[in-house]
Amino acid sequence: MSAPEVMRVVVAQPLTHEAFTPYGELIAPGADERAINFGTTRRFDGVAHLDVEEGGGRACVAIFRTDEGTHRAPYPLRAFERHLLGSQSFVPMGAGRCLAVLAGVGAQPDEAAIAAFIIEPGQGVTLRRGVWHHPLITIGAADVLVIERAAQAEDCEVVMLHARAEVHLPQ
């Protein structure tokens, strides 16, 4: 008789620059600030560094929409994907929230090192090319602005998880 399969539980953590650095960068206001619109608005340039031009790629801006009930906590993990030719950015719109669930940058996802971050309204992330990440998971219904590489050839490698795992939100 074999032992029952253990469920790996990953607790999502708040998104900080320091914790997210191994996977990419935060999209947030920075030091490159200037006043525009007669001083009524502050503009922050250089908030994301896109890497999408490899192999004739171009930037593609899309909105991914999930409905209420599409994703429910705890969030079961199924597969990880990576894009070797371009970065990918996720910015929840309005009051939307989503998760960045990551598994390293090697030849295969590192299931022992899965990390999950909550991307709150007003935050966004850019994943470096080659970072293994779970397909989009939103916390409730959400629209998420996605900026990624578009080209004639698709750049998405998908690997199914070997072990059972799920993400929990902090209490």
N, CA, C and O of each residue as an XYZ file, in Angstrom:
684
protein
N       0.847     -1.186      0.000
C       0.000      0.000      0.000
C       0.888      1.243      0.000
O       1.793      1.354      0.827
N       0.645      2.161     -0.902
C       1.488      3.355     -0.995
C       0.983      4.443     -0.056
O      -0.191      4.484      0.312
N       1.901      5.318      0.316
C       1.560      6.432      1.210
C       0.690      7.433      0.461
O       0.863      7.620     -0.744
N      -0.250      8.084      1.163
C      -1.074      9.084      0.489
C      -0.225     10.255     -0.001
O       0.768     10.627      0.624
N      -0.630     10.819     -1.117
C       0.100     11.955     -1.684
C      -0.092     13.182     -0.791
O      -1.209     13.496     -0.379
N       0.999     13.860     -0.504
C       0.962     15.043      0.349
C       0.636     16.260     -0.504
O       1.163     16.417     -1.605
N      -0.229     17.111      0.008
C      -0.579     18.358     -0.670
C       0.411     19.425     -0.241
O       0.526     19.712      0.950
N       1.120     20.014     -1.177
C       2.010     21.135     -0.866
C       1.160     22.393     -0.784
O       0.410     22.706     -1.708
N       1.282     23.111      0.323
C       0.543     24.353      0.521
C       1.519     25.521      0.431
O       2.519     25.562      1.147
N       1.224     26.458     -0.446
C       2.021     27.667     -0.606
C       1.160     28.833     -0.137
O       0.070     29.051     -0.666
N       1.638     29.581      0.850
C       0.891     30.740      1.338
C       1.354     31.964      0.558
O       2.542     32.288      0.535
N       0.402     32.640     -0.079
C       0.732     33.829     -0.856
C       1.231     34.924      0.071
O       0.699     35.114      1.165
N       2.245     35.637     -0.367
C       2.840     36.696      0.438
C       2.629     38.057     -0.220
O       2.375     38.141     -1.422
N       2.736     39.118      0.573
C       2.627     40.454     -0.018
C       3.744     40.669     -1.044
O       4.836     40.114     -0.920
N       3.456     41.462     -2.026
C       4.406     41.752     -3.091
C       5.344     42.868     -2.647
O       4.904     43.989     -2.391
N       6.637     42.562     -2.554
C       7.647     43.572     -2.255
C       8.754     43.483     -3.296
O       8.962     42.437     -3.911
N       9.449     44.575     -3.482
C      10.557     44.615     -4.437
C      11.597     43.552     -4.112
O      12.040     42.818     -4.996
N      11.980     43.472     -2.862
C      13.043     42.545     -2.452
C      12.652     41.092     -2.700
O      13.448     40.319     -3.235
N      11.435     40.715     -2.316
C      11.013     39.325     -2.460
C      10.806     38.940     -3.921
O      10.984     37.774     -4.274
N      10.432     39.893     -4.781
C      10.106     39.582     -6.163
C      11.317     39.634     -7.102
O      11.245     39.127     -8.221
N      12.410     40.230     -6.670
C      13.584     40.427     -7.527
C      14.063     39.173     -8.264
O      14.459     39.296     -9.423
N      14.055     37.972     -7.669
C      14.527     36.806     -8.429
C      13.707     36.493     -9.683
O      14.180     35.768    -10.557
N      12.494     37.025     -9.783
C      11.595     36.679    -10.881
C      11.400     37.794    -11.894
O      11.016     37.535    -13.034
N      11.660     39.023    -11.492
C      11.419     40.157    -12.373
C      11.391     41.432    -11.562
O      12.145     41.589    -10.602
N      10.521     42.337    -11.953
C      10.474     43.628    -11.258
C       9.046     44.090    -11.058
O       8.135     43.703    -11.790
N       8.874     44.923    -10.052
C       7.575     45.529     -9.788
C       7.322     46.653    -10.769
O       8.252     47.318    -11.226
N       6.071     46.858    -11.085
C       5.657     48.030    -11.850
C       5.063     48.984    -10.827
O       3.967     48.758    -10.314
N       5.791     50.045    -10.537
C       5.367     50.992     -9.504
C       6.052     52.329     -9.766
O       7.094     52.377    -10.419
N       5.472     53.411     -9.262
C       6.127     54.712     -9.423
C       7.544     54.679     -8.868
O       7.806     54.044     -7.847
N       8.454     55.368     -9.551
C       9.846     55.384     -9.125
C      10.409     56.785     -9.079
O       9.672     57.762     -8.950
N      11.716     56.874     -9.185
C      12.415     58.150     -9.032
C      12.288     59.057    -10.255
O      12.429     60.274    -10.136
N      12.023     58.476    -11.434
C      11.943     59.263    -12.663
C      10.559     59.919    -12.741
O       9.667     59.436    -13.439
N      10.399     61.030    -12.008
C       9.103     61.690    -11.854
C       9.178     63.119    -12.374
O      10.187     63.805    -12.209
N       8.078     63.560    -13.013
C       7.987     64.956    -13.433
C       6.526     65.383    -13.450
O       5.622     64.563    -13.610
N       6.319     66.657    -13.286
C       4.969     67.212    -13.302
C       4.538     67.436    -14.747
O       5.325     67.888    -15.579
N       3.271     67.112    -15.034
C       2.691     67.366    -16.351
C       1.274     67.912    -16.147
O       0.803     68.045    -15.017
N       0.612     68.222    -17.252
C      -0.784     68.705    -17.227
C      -0.951     69.896    -16.287
O      -1.818     69.908    -15.414
N      -0.101     70.888    -16.491
C      -0.154     72.137    -15.724
C       0.049     71.907    -14.234
O      -0.489     72.641    -13.405
N       0.827     70.884    -13.900
C       1.134     70.606    -12.500
C       0.075     69.815    -11.758
O       0.172     69.650    -10.542
N      -0.939     69.320    -12.463
C      -2.003     68.565    -11.793
C      -1.731     67.062    -11.731
O      -2.454     66.322    -11.065
N      -0.690     66.620    -12.425
C      -0.410     65.189    -12.535
C       1.087     64.951    -12.399
O       1.897     65.740    -12.884
N       1.448     63.858    -11.737
C       2.847     63.439    -11.689
C       3.012     62.255    -12.632
O       2.259     61.283    -12.559
N       4.000     62.341    -13.517
C       4.276     61.281    -14.487
C       5.536     60.534    -14.040
O       6.547     61.151    -13.704
N       5.461     59.205    -14.041
C       6.589     58.346    -13.697
C       6.955     57.543    -14.936
O       6.183     56.688    -15.369
N       8.118     57.807    -15.508
C       8.569     57.090    -16.695
C       9.439     55.900    -16.284
O       9.958     55.841    -15.170
N       9.579     54.965    -17.206
C      10.457     53.822    -16.981
C       9.985     52.881    -15.888
O      10.813     52.290    -15.195
N       8.668     52.721    -15.710
C       8.163     51.881    -14.622
C       8.194     50.391    -14.970
O       8.045     49.553    -14.080
N       8.384     50.047    -16.242
C       8.489     48.646    -16.657
C       9.519     48.556    -17.770
O       9.583     49.417    -18.647
N      10.311     47.519    -17.723
C      11.305     47.274    -18.763
C      10.871     46.035    -19.541
O      11.056     44.906    -19.087
N      10.295     46.261    -20.708
C       9.802     45.171    -21.532
C      10.948     44.568    -22.326
O      11.858     45.276    -22.758
N      10.899     43.262    -22.514
C      11.906     42.517    -23.259
C      11.138     41.624    -24.226
O      10.916     40.448    -23.942
N      10.731     42.180    -25.373
C       9.808     41.469    -26.262
C      10.262     41.403    -27.721
O       9.548     40.833    -28.546
N      11.409     41.959    -28.065
C      11.778     42.102    -29.468
C      12.529     40.913    -30.055
O      12.777     40.886    -31.260
N      12.896     39.930    -29.238
C      13.613     38.742    -29.715
C      12.827     38.061    -30.834
O      11.608     37.924    -30.731
N      13.495     37.640    -31.884
C      12.863     36.892    -32.965
C      11.752     37.646    -33.673
O      10.790     37.033    -34.136
N      11.867     38.973    -33.768
C      10.867     39.762    -34.473
C       9.607     40.034    -33.671
O       8.572     40.381    -34.241
N       9.681     39.880    -32.363
C       8.516     40.126    -31.518
C       8.203     41.605    -31.375
O       9.038     42.466    -31.653
N       6.996     41.878    -30.942
C       6.551     43.245    -30.667
C       5.701     43.211    -29.404
O       5.233     42.148    -28.995
N       5.505     44.355    -28.795
C       4.677     44.430    -27.593
C       3.214     44.261    -27.972
O       2.737     44.852    -28.941
N       2.510     43.448    -27.194
C       1.075     43.233    -27.354
C       0.434     43.563    -26.013
O       0.817     43.005    -24.985
N      -0.538     44.466    -26.021
C      -1.253     44.834    -24.804
C      -2.643     44.207    -24.886
O      -3.384     44.435    -25.842
N      -2.985     43.411    -23.866
C      -4.266     42.708    -23.845
C      -4.898     42.849    -22.470
O      -4.224     43.208    -21.504
N      -6.169     42.572    -22.383
C      -6.867     42.486    -21.105
C      -7.358     41.055    -20.961
O      -8.054     40.534    -21.833
N      -6.987     40.420    -19.841
C      -7.487     39.086    -19.508
C      -8.594     39.298    -18.479
O      -8.378     39.984    -17.480
N      -9.765     38.729    -18.703
C     -10.900     38.912    -17.787
C     -11.301     37.567    -17.193
O     -11.460     36.580    -17.910
N     -11.462     37.544    -15.872
C     -12.022     36.375    -15.198
C     -13.320     36.782    -14.528
O     -13.477     37.927    -14.103
N     -14.236     35.854    -14.436
C     -15.533     36.112    -13.826
C     -15.541     35.618    -12.386
O     -14.713     34.795    -11.995
N     -16.485     36.128    -11.605
C     -16.667     35.673    -10.230
C     -16.862     34.155    -10.254
O     -17.644     33.638    -11.052
N     -16.165     33.460     -9.396
C     -16.284     32.011     -9.335
C     -15.305     31.277    -10.227
O     -15.168     30.058    -10.120
N     -14.613     32.002    -11.117
C     -13.629     31.347    -11.979
C     -12.513     30.737    -11.145
O     -12.121     29.591    -11.367
N     -12.013     31.483    -10.206
C     -10.951     31.026     -9.310
C     -11.438     31.176     -7.876
O     -11.955     32.229     -7.504
N     -11.277     30.135     -7.072
C     -11.694     30.172     -5.668
C     -10.573     29.631     -4.789
O      -9.916     28.647     -5.127
N     -10.369     30.300     -3.645
C      -9.353     29.849     -2.690
C      -9.861     28.605     -1.970
O     -11.061     28.488     -1.721
N      -8.968     27.674     -1.632
C      -7.563     27.655     -2.031
C      -7.438     27.369     -3.526
O      -8.286     26.700     -4.118
N      -6.381     27.880     -4.113
C      -6.194     27.834     -5.552
C      -5.334     26.621     -5.942
O      -4.136     26.605     -5.660
N      -5.927     25.618     -6.580
C      -5.135     24.449     -6.989
C      -4.191     24.824     -8.130
O      -4.565     25.564     -9.040
N      -2.982     24.313     -8.072
C      -1.996     24.561     -9.125
C      -1.988     23.370    -10.068
O      -2.039     22.219     -9.634
N      -1.926     23.654    -11.349
C      -2.015     22.596    -12.348
C      -0.765     22.471    -13.208
O      -0.287     21.369    -13.477
N      -0.243     23.620    -13.634
C       0.867     23.608    -14.593
C       1.643     24.913    -14.457
O       1.156     25.888    -13.886
N       2.844     24.910    -14.987
C       3.637     26.131    -15.076
C       4.011     26.345    -16.531
O       4.159     25.395    -17.299
N       4.161     27.614    -16.894
C       4.553     27.964    -18.251
C       5.698     28.960    -18.192
O       5.927     29.624    -17.181
N       6.407     29.043    -19.305
C       7.460     30.059    -19.413
C       7.519     30.543    -20.855
O       7.072     29.878    -21.789
N       8.098     31.744    -20.989
C       8.254     32.382    -22.293
C       9.743     32.697    -22.432
O      10.261     33.568    -21.733
N      10.425     32.000    -23.323
C      11.877     32.163    -23.462
C      12.274     33.366    -24.299
O      13.425     33.799    -24.245
N      11.341     33.917    -25.076
C      11.696     35.006    -25.987
C      11.223     36.377    -25.529
O      11.534     37.378    -26.174
N      10.481     36.447    -24.434
C       9.994     37.757    -24.023
C       9.502     37.798    -22.595
O       9.129     36.781    -22.010
N       9.511     39.003    -22.046
C       8.967     39.243    -20.708
C       7.446     39.250    -20.788
O       6.868     39.259    -21.875
N       6.811     39.244    -19.624
C       5.354     39.315    -19.552
C       4.991     40.133    -18.324
O       5.500     39.883    -17.231
N       4.101     41.123    -18.507
C       3.695     42.009    -17.413
C       2.227     41.796    -17.089
O       1.411     41.557    -17.979
N       1.895     41.885    -15.787
C       0.523     41.739    -15.289
C       0.202     42.923    -14.392
O       0.930     43.196    -13.437
N      -0.894     43.634    -14.696
C      -1.329     44.775    -13.891
C      -2.839     44.655    -13.690
O      -3.605     44.892    -14.623
N      -3.283     44.282    -12.455
C      -4.730     44.229    -12.229
C      -5.341     45.617    -12.363
O      -4.754     46.612    -11.937
N      -6.518     45.667    -12.954
C      -7.189     46.945    -13.184
C      -8.260     47.172    -12.120
O      -8.793     46.215    -11.558
N      -8.570     48.420    -11.846
C      -9.604     48.754    -10.869
C      -9.281     48.163     -9.511
O      -8.170     48.316     -9.006
N     -10.261     47.485     -8.920
C     -10.071     46.865     -7.602
C      -9.627     45.410     -7.728
O      -9.576     44.689     -6.732
N      -9.305     44.974     -8.948
C      -8.903     43.587     -9.174
C      -7.598     43.226     -8.481
O      -6.723     44.068     -8.281
N      -7.491     41.951     -8.118
C      -6.259     41.416     -7.538
C      -5.957     40.090     -8.228
O      -6.861     39.394     -8.690
N      -4.672     39.756     -8.289
C      -4.297     38.478     -8.856
C      -3.073     37.947     -8.138
O      -2.479     38.623     -7.298
N      -2.711     36.723     -8.485
C      -1.546     36.078     -7.892
C      -0.466     35.903     -8.939
O      -0.759     35.618    -10.100
N       0.769     36.071     -8.536
C       1.922     35.656     -9.335
C       2.464     34.422     -8.626
O       2.990     34.522     -7.518
N       2.339     33.263     -9.260
C       2.802     32.003     -8.683
C       3.969     31.541     -9.532
O       3.815     31.298    -10.728
N       5.140     31.419     -8.916
C       6.391     31.266     -9.643
C       7.158     30.027     -9.198
O       7.048     29.590     -8.052
N       7.945     29.462    -10.130
C       8.684     28.234     -9.827
C      10.077     28.240    -10.457
O      10.493     27.239    -11.038
N      10.796     29.349    -10.349
C      12.193     29.393    -10.776
C      12.411     29.607    -12.256
O      11.494     29.954    -13.002
N      13.688     29.383    -12.674
C      14.078     29.677    -14.054
C      14.861     28.552    -14.733
O      15.452     28.787    -15.787
N      14.889     27.369    -14.185
C      15.674     26.277    -14.761
C      15.019     25.637    -15.967
O      14.076     26.179    -16.542
N      15.541     24.457    -16.347
C      15.013     23.724    -17.494
C      13.597     23.218    -17.237
O      12.832     23.011    -18.180
N      13.242     23.016    -15.967
C      11.909     22.589    -15.554
C      11.472     23.455    -14.372
O      12.324     24.026    -13.691
N      10.173     23.567    -14.112
C       9.744     24.300    -12.918
C      10.295     23.626    -11.660
O      10.335     22.398    -11.579
N      10.715     24.419    -10.691
C      11.218     23.897     -9.420
C      10.036     23.827     -8.448
O       9.728     24.802     -7.763
N       9.385     22.675     -8.397
C       8.181     22.525     -7.583
C       8.467     22.682     -6.092
O       7.558     23.003     -5.326
N       9.705     22.464     -5.671
C      10.053     22.628     -4.256
C      10.228     24.096     -3.883
O      10.272     24.428     -2.698
N      10.328     24.975     -4.868
C      10.591     26.400     -4.600
C       9.441     27.290     -5.054
O       9.663     28.466     -5.347
N       8.236     26.772     -5.121
C       7.097     27.576     -5.570
C       6.875     28.735     -4.605
O       6.822     28.544     -3.390
N       6.748     29.928     -5.155
C       6.451     31.133     -4.371
C       5.214     31.793     -4.973
O       5.001     31.750     -6.184
N       4.404     32.403     -4.112
C       3.193     33.081     -4.583
C       3.140     34.472     -3.984
O       3.422     34.656     -2.800
N       2.779     35.457     -4.804
C       2.678     36.851     -4.393
C       1.301     37.388     -4.750
O       0.754     37.068     -5.806
N       0.747     38.202     -3.867
C      -0.524     38.866     -4.135
C      -0.241     40.198     -4.811
O       0.442     41.052     -4.247
N      -0.765     40.376     -6.015
C      -0.624     41.639     -6.724
C      -1.894     42.447     -6.438
O      -2.976     42.128     -6.932
N      -1.735     43.482     -5.642
C      -2.858     44.308     -5.186
C      -3.165     45.408     -6.204
O      -2.346     45.691     -7.078
N      -4.348     46.030     -6.094
C      -4.630     47.185     -6.956
C      -3.523     48.233     -6.800
O      -3.048     48.480     -5.691
N      -3.124     48.835     -7.895
C      -2.047     49.821     -7.857
C      -0.667     49.215     -7.992
O       0.322     49.947     -8.007
N      -0.569     47.898     -8.092
C       0.715     47.222     -8.292
C       0.689     46.467     -9.609
O      -0.375     46.229    -10.181
N       1.843     46.099    -10.076
C       1.973     45.248    -11.245
C       3.342     44.612    -11.217
O       4.206     45.029    -10.446
N       3.552     43.600    -12.052
C       4.847     42.939    -12.129
C       5.215     42.695    -13.581
O       4.347     42.561    -14.443
N       6.505     42.641    -13.838
C       7.029     42.176    -15.119
C       7.892     40.965    -14.833
O       8.888     41.059    -14.116
N       7.508     39.814    -15.398
C       8.294     38.598    -15.261
C       9.382     38.592    -16.317
O       9.121     38.858    -17.490
N      10.607     38.287    -15.896
C      11.698     38.147    -16.853
C      11.432     36.944    -17.764
O      10.741     36.002    -17.375
N      11.974     36.985    -18.951
C      11.838     35.835    -19.836
C      12.457     34.605    -19.175
O      13.479     34.705    -18.497
N      11.838     33.460    -19.374
C      12.333     32.202    -18.825
C      11.845     31.863    -17.431
O      12.137     30.771    -16.943
N      11.109     32.755    -16.762
C      10.610     32.480    -15.411
C       9.375     31.587    -15.517
O       8.417     31.924    -16.213
N       9.401     30.452    -14.828
C       8.238     29.565    -14.787
C       7.162     30.206    -13.925
O       7.436     30.623    -12.800
N       5.942     30.288    -14.443
C       4.823     30.868    -13.703
C       3.543     30.117    -14.033
O       3.372     29.579    -15.127
N       2.653     30.100    -13.053
C       1.355     29.465    -13.260
C       0.514     30.363    -14.155
O       0.656     31.584    -14.098
N      -0.355     29.792    -14.979
C      -1.283     30.645    -15.717
C      -2.077     31.532    -14.756
O      -2.219     31.210    -13.576
N      -2.585     32.632    -15.264
C      -3.228     33.661    -14.458
C      -4.235     33.095    -13.460
O      -5.101     32.294    -13.813
N      -4.104     33.526    -12.214
C      -5.079     33.260    -11.160
C      -5.488     34.611    -10.595
O      -4.638     35.382    -10.149
N      -6.787     34.901    -10.613
C      -7.263     36.143    -10.011
C      -7.954     35.830     -8.688
O      -8.443     34.722     -8.470
N      -7.982     36.823     -7.819
C      -8.680     36.702     -6.544
C     -10.040     37.356     -6.755
O     -10.180     38.571     -6.616
N     -11.036     36.551     -7.089
C     -12.337     37.073     -7.479
C     -12.316     37.500     -8.945
O     -11.327     37.304     -9.651
N     -13.409     38.078     -9.378
C     -13.499     38.559    -10.755
C     -12.511     39.704    -10.951
O     -12.345     40.540    -10.063
N     -11.865     39.746    -12.095
C     -10.896     40.813    -12.332
C     -10.600     40.958    -13.811
O     -10.695     40.009    -14.588
N     -10.237     42.182    -14.173
C      -9.611     42.469    -15.457
C      -8.136     42.699    -15.159
O      -7.793     43.432    -14.231
N      -7.273     42.081    -15.937
C      -5.836     42.219    -15.744
C      -5.221     42.660    -17.067
O      -5.371     41.984    -18.085
N      -4.533     43.788    -17.047
C      -3.813     44.270    -18.214
C      -2.550     43.429    -18.344
O      -1.773     43.312    -17.396
N      -2.349     42.844    -19.523
C      -1.187     41.991    -19.772
C      -0.411     42.572    -20.946
O      -0.980     42.861    -21.999
N       0.889     42.737    -20.755
C       1.772     43.199    -21.825
C       2.771     42.080    -22.064
O       3.518     41.695    -21.165
N       2.774     41.563    -23.287
C       3.640     40.430    -23.593
C       4.120     40.505    -25.032
O       3.719     41.390    -25.788
N       4.973     39.577    -25.397
C       5.530     39.503    -26.732
C       4.531     38.846    -27.669
O       3.930     37.824    -27.340
N       4.363     39.448    -28.840
C       3.568     38.844    -29.899
C       4.465     38.678    -31.113
O       5.244     39.573    -31.439
N       4.361     37.545    -31.777
C       5.135     37.265    -32.986
C       4.426     36.147    -33.739
O       3.455     35.573    -33.247
N       4.913     35.847    -34.920
C       4.280     34.809    -35.722
C       4.335     33.456    -35.013
O       3.345     32.724    -35.008
N       5.473     33.118    -34.416
C       5.612     31.849    -33.692
C       5.273     32.051    -32.223
O       5.718     33.018    -31.605
N       4.484     31.139    -31.663
C       4.114     31.217    -30.248
C       5.316     30.911    -29.361
O       6.160     30.082    -29.704
N       5.382     31.583    -28.227
C       6.488     31.423    -27.278
C       5.910     31.065    -25.907
O       5.905     31.891    -24.995
N       5.427     29.838    -25.770
C       4.851     29.417    -24.492
C       5.086     27.928    -24.323
O       4.522     27.112    -25.050
N       5.927     27.581    -23.353
C       6.189     26.187    -23.005
C       5.413     25.885    -21.726
O       5.508     26.633    -20.752
N       4.645     24.790    -21.723
C       3.811     24.421    -20.577
C       4.254     23.064    -20.047
O       4.467     22.124    -20.813
N       4.393     22.973    -18.707
C       4.754     21.723    -18.031
C       3.738     21.484    -16.923
O       3.511     22.355    -16.083
N       3.130     20.311    -16.922
C       2.163     19.948    -15.881
C       2.909     19.656    -14.576
O       4.035     19.157    -14.596
N       2.273     19.971    -13.443
C       2.857     19.679    -12.139
C       2.879     18.173    -11.899
O       1.987     17.445    -12.335
N       3.911     17.724    -11.199
C       4.011     16.316    -10.826
C       3.298     16.046     -9.503
O       2.637     15.018     -9.357
N       3.424     16.952     -8.547
C       2.834     16.789     -7.222
C       1.634     17.714     -7.057
O       1.502     18.705     -7.775
N       0.769     17.388     -6.115
C      -0.385     18.254     -5.830
C       0.084     19.457     -5.025
O       0.868     19.327     -4.084
N      -0.412     20.634     -5.412
C      -0.049     21.858     -4.698
C      -1.205     22.846     -4.833
O      -1.957     22.821     -5.807
N      -1.325     23.710     -3.836
C      -2.326     24.767     -3.894
C      -1.833     25.978     -3.146
O      -0.994     25.882     -2.250
N      -2.378     27.142     -3.533
C      -2.012     28.412     -2.901
C      -3.149     28.813     -1.976
O      -4.323     28.758     -2.342
N      -2.772     29.220     -0.766
C      -3.706     29.752      0.215
C      -3.422     31.219      0.418
O      -2.270     31.642      0.327
N      -4.439     32.004      0.688
C      -4.252     33.402      1.057
C      -3.923     33.473      2.539
O      -4.378     32.628      3.310
N      -3.147     34.455      2.949
C      -2.838     34.580      4.385
C      -4.118     34.872      5.169
O      -5.061     35.471      4.652
N      -4.126     34.439      6.410
C      -5.302     34.661      7.276
C      -5.402     36.082      7.701
O      -6.327     36.445      8.428
